[in-house]
Amino acid sequence: MLETVDFDQRRQLIEQIPCRVQVPLDWEEELEGEGYTTSYNNEFRANFRYRASRRAVLQIGEALPAFPRESGMFGALVQDFSRRGMGLLYHEQLLPEERVRVLLPSVSVDATVVRCCYRGPDCYALGLTLESDCRLREMLA
Amino acid sequence: MSTTAESKLFAISLATLQPTEAVDWDLYILPRDTDQHILYRASKYPFHAKDLQRLLESGVTKLYIPREERASYQEYLRENLDAWLENSAIPPIERMETLNQVMRGVLNDSFRKPDTDKVVNRTIQFGRQAAAFLESETIRFDDLVRVLQHDYTTFTHSANVCYYAVLLAKSLGYEGDDLTQIATGALLHDMGKLDVDQHLLTKEHRLSEAETRQMQKHPTLGFRRLCRQDDLSAGQLMMVYQHHERLDGGGYPVGLPDDEIHPWAKICSVVDVFDALTSDRSYRVALDYDTAMESIERDANLAFDAEMLACWKQLISTNVGS
């Protein structure tokens, strides 16, 4: 769900919440640059991805019955996003079907985890499906 | 007396019949040196203990029922399974055979029209029965393997992985409720294959890159199906999600390192591969145990926990049980 909120307040919040992600050295390159990324035939992506590294805050929504989660807000690093998806780095493993809310300065987006890959200690690459379309302009603000 | 075509009949183990009650189906017998089944007992007629004894004394181990009664027979077995498993007058391996027959029948039906709630309920019941039985009885591993099927259909494989996982977990020191949970987790470990294109599961040739990626989704698909079930524990769900992870981080779907893989998933991983290698596949025949173990041991500490492998190797070469 996209919301209109106080931009400055949210940006401040995002800056204040520590991000515990440890980006591996060979992954730092992945966070550089900005713009549309090449989509490979074997990725079967429905929408273009836009690469744009951003600090964000992640809130865990309703936990899965067997996996209770600590509530609160945690820092994360957005890697890229598309109209209905988002890739971000997080400090711990999240599981498929877990619901999260991602806060960016201009929007908050509800999403579901669809995949999670280990990149290194305190670094997991999450693939999220957004519950509503996101607009590039809002995500980049 | 009447005869009937073999294709219309279904073999049942004599050990599965409770004496002193009238069974619901016509029972047929195949007399020695003939290929003609004859009616032994019409439905609703009493089947006493002395009848059973007489059959056993004359060397009969199987009777036959009309194929269309299969569902009713499965139901009968399910209802009487606890009593059978606890009946110490029947040799353990025969009870094991009955358990396997019932479990495969139910899993086959359940996996064809997967209603997740029903599958979970049934696997919890069978997990409890299989764990309790294998925890309390002594069965030689080669006897166990003889009564199992090795055709690698998803339901057969799930049942085999369940028994193997309980045996390995028991050897590693697990007991009681942990064994029950491990048994159920093992029964469900490949649930995600029900959401994979079925022709990939039986393809005779090497899978393409895209097909391999499809197949590799099954742990995640299984987890997604099951993760909201209140009666499954984290360990059981990790058996579904992590059974293709490798200790060296080269597995899927997450690529987790050793210390982040759940120990029950590591157990599942060892016995899953063992059953896969020792079963007939669409593209090769089953390997013998030694060759299968040699192949698995090459991946000790890379894919598989070395201590678990050593325990499994010892287990398959000796008697198992209490």
Chai-1 contact restraints between the chains, C-beta under 6 A:
chainA,res_idxA,chainB,res_idxB,connection_type,confidence,min_distance_angstrom,max_distance_angstrom,comment,restraint_id
A,L64,B,C227,contact,1.0,0.0,6.0,A-B,restraint_1
A,P65,B,D230,contact,1.0,0.0,6.0,A-B,restraint_2
A,A66,B,S233,contact,1.0,0.0,6.0,A-B,restraint_3
A,A66,B,A234,contact,1.0,0.0,6.0,A-B,restraint_4
A,A66,B,L237,contact,1.0,0.0,6.0,A-B,restraint_5
A,F67,B,A234,contact,1.0,0.0,6.0,A-B,restraint_6
A,P96,B,T220,contact,1.0,0.0,6.0,A-B,restraint_7
A,P96,B,F223,contact,1.0,0.0,6.0,A-B,restraint_8
A,P96,B,R224,contact,1.0,0.0,6.0,A-B,restraint_9
A,E97,B,R224,contact,1.0,0.0,6.0,A-B,restraint_10
A,E97,B,C227,contact,1.0,0.0,6.0,A-B,restraint_11
A,C116,B,V254,contact,1.0,0.0,6.0,A-B,restraint_12
A,C117,B,V254,contact,1.0,0.0,6.0,A-B,restraint_13
A,C117,B,G255,contact,1.0,0.0,6.0,A-B,restraint_14
A,Y118,B,V254,contact,1.0,0.0,6.0,A-B,restraint_15
A,Y118,B,G255,contact,1.0,0.0,6.0,A-B,restraint_16
A,Y118,B,L256,contact,1.0,0.0,6.0,A-B,restraint_17
